[in-house]
Amino acid sequence: MTKTDQYILTLLDRVGFALPPKAIGLGLREEYGEEAPSWRHVSRRLSGDLTDHGLVNQPYAGEVRGYYAITELGERYLHDPDAKPEEFVNDNTTTEEG
């Protein structure tokens, strides 16, 4: 997990609803100023590792793409002091045959 991931998850946890990457990036800029990641970097983290590991999802994917919300696993990552890092890594080694 990166500092950007922590920022993203914390913001999504605090607002409690899905947001697009640009809104998340602007919120982080408002909160962290110069230290904030760009919204493009936020977008890459959301669509990459954070989604891949199940920490965020796109709850409205059937209606509109690109809105992300924190999942229960993401909330657990933030709030469970007993959780171990390996609990937050999906096993993507399985493949579909076909």
C-alpha positions as a printed Julia matrix, in Angstrom:
98×3 Matrix{Float64}:
   0.0     0.0     0.0
   1.17    3.48   -0.82
   0.58    6.79    0.92
  -1.77    7.64   -1.97
  -3.78    4.47   -1.29
  -4.11    5.45    2.36
  -5.28    8.94    1.4
  -7.84    7.55   -1.07
  -9.27    4.97    1.33
  -9.46    7.46    4.18
 -11.32   10.0     2.05
 -13.77    7.42    0.68
 -14.37    6.09    4.19
 -15.03    9.57    5.51
 -17.48   10.66    2.77
 -19.34    7.34    2.72
 -20.38    7.32   -0.95
 -18.9     6.71   -4.39
 -16.9     9.42   -6.14
 -15.08    9.71   -9.47
 -11.26    9.89   -9.44
 -11.2    13.6   -10.3
 -13.39   14.49   -7.3
 -11.22   12.3    -5.06
  -8.09   14.0    -6.4
  -9.55   17.46   -5.87
 -10.62   16.54   -2.34
  -7.13   15.29   -1.57
  -5.61   18.47   -2.99
  -7.91   20.51   -0.75
  -6.87   18.46    2.27
  -3.15   17.85    1.62
  -2.15   20.72   -0.68
   1.15   20.21   -2.5
   1.57   16.74   -1.0
  -1.62   15.46   -2.66
  -1.36   13.08   -5.63
  -2.75   14.18   -8.99
  -6.22   12.97   -9.91
  -4.65   10.96  -12.74
  -2.46    9.11  -10.25
  -5.53    8.6    -8.05
  -7.34    7.15  -11.07
  -4.51    4.69  -11.75
  -4.46    3.51   -8.13
  -8.25    3.09   -8.06
  -8.47    1.11  -11.29
  -5.34   -0.88  -10.45
  -4.24   -2.24   -7.09
  -7.09   -0.91   -4.96
  -9.7    -2.6    -7.17
  -7.54   -5.68   -7.78
  -7.21   -6.25   -4.04
 -10.9    -5.63   -3.34
 -10.43   -2.48   -1.26
 -12.62   -0.37   -3.56
 -15.28   -1.18   -6.12
 -17.5     0.52   -8.69
 -20.98    0.15   -7.16
 -22.74    1.79  -10.13
 -20.86    0.03  -12.92
 -24.15   -1.0   -14.54
 -25.29    2.62  -14.73
 -22.13    4.71  -14.94
 -18.47    3.74  -14.85
 -15.71    5.45  -12.97
 -17.3     6.01   -9.56
 -15.47    4.29   -6.73
 -16.48    3.43   -3.17
 -14.62    1.78   -0.34
 -15.58   -1.85    0.31
 -16.01   -3.63    3.64
 -12.51   -5.03    3.13
 -11.18   -1.5     2.61
 -12.89   -0.35    5.79
 -11.37   -3.29    7.63
  -7.94   -2.36    6.29
  -8.34    1.12    7.77
  -9.93    0.24   11.08
  -8.87   -3.27   12.18
  -5.57   -3.06   14.05
  -5.36   -6.86   14.2
  -5.58   -7.36   10.42
  -2.5    -8.69    8.68
  -1.3    -7.32    5.3
  -1.61  -10.7     3.57
  -5.35  -10.66    4.29
  -5.7    -7.81    1.77
  -4.11   -9.49   -1.23
  -6.42  -11.27   -3.66
  -5.15  -14.47   -5.22
  -5.25  -13.64   -8.94
  -3.3   -16.74   -9.96
  -6.34  -18.69  -11.11
  -7.21  -18.57  -14.79
 -10.25  -19.45  -16.79
  -9.95  -22.21  -19.31
 -11.96  -22.11  -22.29
